[in-house]
Amino acid sequence: MNSAKHKVLVANLRPLGEVFNITPEVFGTVGTRYRQLADKLDITYDYDLERYNSLIGEAEILVGWQFPTDQIKEVAPKLKWIHLMGSGLDQCLPLDWLPENVSLTTSAGAHAVKAGEFMAAALMMLNNHVVQFITNQNQQHFQSIYSSPIAGKTVVLVGVGGIGGAAADRCKALGMHVIGVRPSKKRHASVDETVGVEHLNDVLSRADFALISAPLTRDTRGMFGKQQFASMKRGAGLVNFGRHSIVDEDALIDALESGHLAGAIMDVENPDQVAWNPRLWTTPNLLIIPHCVTNDPPNFPSNMIDVFFRNLDGYLRDETMATQVGREREY
C-alpha cells in the first residue's frame, strides 16, 4: 500500500436507526485508539444513498449494510474492500456480484458481549421452564413444573464464531458441558468437544439443549429439520439465534406441539420484511424474540468500527483480514 490516504465511503441508512449510524464522532472516538491507522483514512459520510452514485466511483473502501451491487465493478473501479455493518451477510447473497479483486468483511464479534448474555438467559429460561409457564399463563392453566440446576447439562452449540464463542464462554461459566459443531472443527477454549457438521445428528442425541448461532448460507439453510429434532432427546430445548431459515419451521412446530421438544426460543426478523410461518405465533412453548436483542445503540457503532480498524491493519499489510468472508463458504 502507498502512503496516500485511503478514501472511505460510509453509506448509512436512516431506517436502520441509531444502532447502525456510523457518525464522524464514532469514527473519531474509536480512531483515537488506532491513531496511526486513522490518520491514513479520508472518510466521507452518506445517508440513504443520497450521494452514493457521485461518491462510490472514488472510494477504495465502502462501509455499509445494503447498497447497489449491480455493475459495481464498473461504477466503483477503485473499490478494494467492503466492510459490512453487521455480522450477517445474507442480504448480500449470493456473492456472484462481488468482483474478484474486492475483499468483503463483516462486523462479526461486535455483538458478542450482548449476544452471549442473551443466549445464557435463553438457556436458563428453557432450563427453568419459563417458556412453558408463559404458554400456561396465556391458557389460564396453573401447573407446577420442576427443574434441576443447569450445571452439568449438555448444550450442542452449532456455530462457534464470534457470537457462538461468546455463548460458549457463558455456557462454560454456568458449568455446562459444551459440544461445538463447526465445519472447520477448530477448537475453542470454552468448548469441551468439537465435531464437524457431519456429526450433528450424533451429538444432538446427547443434547439437553441445542443452540444455533451459525450464519445463513447455502449449507445451513434448513439445517435443522424433522431428522434433527427426532435425534434430540424428548424434553430437550432449542435456541435459534441464527437466521430463522436455518430451521424448518413446520418441523419445529410439530416437535413442540407433540411435546418432543419441551420449549424453544426463536430470534426472528420482522415478518413485514422477511416471511416466516405465521403458525409460530400460536405454537405452544415457543417464545418469539424480535431480531433486536444484540443491538446495543450506545456501544454497537463503536464496536463495529473497532472491528473495522482491526481489519484495516490486516488490509494495509496485504494480509487476510480477521473477519474476511470466504466466497465459497459464504461467511
N, C-alpha and C positions, 0 to 999 in steps of 0.2 A: 504494500500500500504506500502511496506517496504522501507528502506532508500537507497537501491541500485539504481543506475542510470537506467533510463528507456531508452532502446535502440529505437531510432527513425530512420527510413529509409525514406529519401526524394527522391522520384522517379520522377525526372524531365524528360520532353520530349522536346528536342530541337525544333521540328517542331511547338510547341505551341508558340515559340518566347519569348521575354523578359517579356511579361505580366505575364506568369506563371513560370518564372525562379526563383526558391527559392534557393538563394545562402547562404553560411555561413555569408556573410556580412549582408544580410537581417535578418536572424535569430538573429545574434549578436546585430544588432541595436535595433530591437524590444525587444529582450531579456533584454536589459538594463532597460526597464520599468517593467519587470517581473523577477527581478533578482533571487528571491528565487525559482521561478518555473524553470527558465532557468538552474539553477545550478543542477537540478535533471535530466537533459537530456544528453544522449550520442548520438550525431547526426551523421549519415553517409549520404553522398550525392551520388546519382547515376544519370546517364543520359542515356536515350533511352534504359533502361533495360539492359545495358551492363553488370552490375554486380548483377542485381536483383536476379537471381537464387541462387547466392552464399551468398547473404546478407539477404534475406527475412526470412530465417529459424531462425535467431536470433532476428528478430525485434519484439518488443512489440507494436510499433506504426508505421503505414505507412501513409505518406503524399504523395498524388499523384492525378492523374486525370484518366488515363487509365492504367491498369495493368492486368496481367493474373489472372483470377478468378477460372479457373479450378483447382479442388482439393486444394484450398487454405488452407483448414483445415489441410491437410496432409503436404503441403510444408511450411506452416507457423504456426507451432504448438504453438508458443509463442505469436502470434498476438492477441491483445485485442481491438485495436481501429484503424480505418481507417478514416483519415481526407481528404476530397476532396478539390482540388484546384479550387473551383468554387461553385456557389450557386445551380447549377443544378446537377441532378444525373441521367438523362435519359440514359446516356451511360452505367450505371450500372444496369438498369432494365432488367428483373425482379430481385428481390433480393434473389432468391432461392439459390444462391451460397454463401450467407453470413452466416458464422457459427453463431450459436445461442449465442455463448459467445463473439462475436466481435461486438462492437458498431461502428456505421457509423455516421459521422458528415459532414456537408458541410461548405462552407465559406459564407453562407448567411449573407448579410449585408456588405460584403467587397466592393460591387459595389454600395452601396446605394446612396452616395452623387452624383456620376456621373449619375446614373440612374434617380434619382429624377430630376436633371437638364434637362436631355434629354426628359423625359416624360412631363415636363412642357412646354418645347419648342415644342414638338409634338402637344400638345393640342392647343397652341397658333397658330401654323401653320394651324391646321384644322379650328379653330375659325375665322381666317383671310383669309381663302380660298386659302392659298398658294399652296396647292396640286392641286387645280383646275387651278390656274394660270400657274403652271408647265405644266399641260396637255394642256392648251390652247396655251402656247408658243410652245410646240412640234408640235402642229397642225397649227401654224401660225394664231391663232384665237385671236383677241383682243376683250375682253369683261370686262366691269366693274362689279364687284361683291361686294356687300356691306355687312358689318357685324356690330354687336353691341359688346360692351365690354364683356369679358368672365366672369366678376364678376356677380354672381347671377345665372349662368347657372349650370346645374346638370351633374355630372360625376358619372357613376357607375364604381366602382373600383373592379375588380374581382381578388382577391388575395391581402391580406393586411399583407404580411410578411415583411422582411427587405426592399426589393425594393418597394413593394406596399405601405409600411408605409412611405417611403421617398416621393413617389408620392403623397400620401395623404397630407403630410406636405406642399408640393409645391402647390397643388390644393387649399388648405385652404388659403395659403398666397395670392393666386390670387382672393380670395373672392368667390370661387365656393362652391356649396352645394355638399358634398361628401357622396355617399352611398357605403358602403363597403359590399362585398359579400365574405363570407368565411365559411368553414364548421364548424369551432369552434364557430362562432358568437361572438368571443371575441372583445371587444370594443377597439378602438384606439382613441387617443386624438384628432386627426385631422379628424376623420370620424363622420359625423352628424348622420347617421343611419347605423346600421349593421344588415344584414339579412343572413339567411342560403342560401345555393346553391339552395334549392328547390324553393326559391322565385326569382330566377334570372330573369325569363321572366316578372314577375310582375314589378320589378323595372326598367327593360330595357325600358318599355313603357314611363318612365319619363325621360330618359336619353337624354341629348344633345350630350353627348359623352360616349362611353364605353372604358375603359382602362383595358387591360388584363395584369396582372403580376403574374398569377398563375403558379405553376410548372406543367410540363407534367407528368401525372400519368394515370393509367388505367381509372380513373374517369373523368379526364379533357380532354382526347383525343377526339377531335371532339365536344367539349363542346359548341362551337359557330357554329351553322348551320342555315339552312333556317328558322326554327322556331324562333330562337333568333333574327335574322335580321328582320324578319317580325314584331317582337314585338317592335322594335325600331321605333321611330317617323321618318317620312320622313325628310330627310335633316340632320340626325344625323351623327356623325363621330365615327370612330373606331381607336384605337391604340392597336396593339397587341405587347406587349413586352415579352410575354411568348413564348414558342416554337411554331413554325408555325403550328404544327399538332393539336394544340388546336382549330384551326379554320378550318372549312370545306371550302377549298379554292374555290371550284366551287360555293358554296352558296355566298361567299363574292364577287366573280367576278360578279355573277348575280345581286347582290344588288347594286353594283357600276355601272354596265352597264345600269341598269334600272333607275338609279338616285334615288333609295330609300335611299341609303347612299350617302351623299354629298362627303365624302372623307375617306380615310383610310391610315394609316401608319403601315407598317409591318416590324418588325425586323425578318430577316430570316438568316438561316445558309447558308454556301457555297453550291450551288447546285451541285458542283462536289463531295461533301461528303454526303449531305443529300438531297434526292429528294424532290422537290416541283413543283407545277403545272407551267409549262413554260408559260401558258396564263397570269400569273401575270405580266410578262414583259411588256405586251401591254395593260393592263387593265387601263381604264381612271380613273383619280382622285385617283390613288394609288401611294404612294411613298414607294419604297422598300429600306430598310436600312440594310446593311450588319451587321451581329451579332458582332459588334465591339464597339458600342458607349459607353458601360460602361467600356471598357478596358482602363485602365489608367496606362501605363507602369511605370511611376515614383512612383506611390503610391500603386497600387493594390497588389504587392507582400507583402509589409509591412502590408497593411490592412488585407490580408488573414492570415498572421502569427499572427496578433493581435487577430483575431477570434480564431485561434488555441490555443493561450495561455489562452484566457478566457475559452475555453472548457477544457483545461488542468487542470485548477483549479478545475472544477467540477469532472473531471476524477480521480484526485488524492484524492478527497474526497468521491469517490464512489457514486457520485450524478449524476442525469440526466444532460447531457451537454446542453449548450444553443442552439446549432444548431443540436441536435441529431435527426436522421431520424427515423420516425416510420415505421416499416417494412410493416405494412398493408396499411397505408395511402400513403407510397412511397414519403414522403417529410419530 
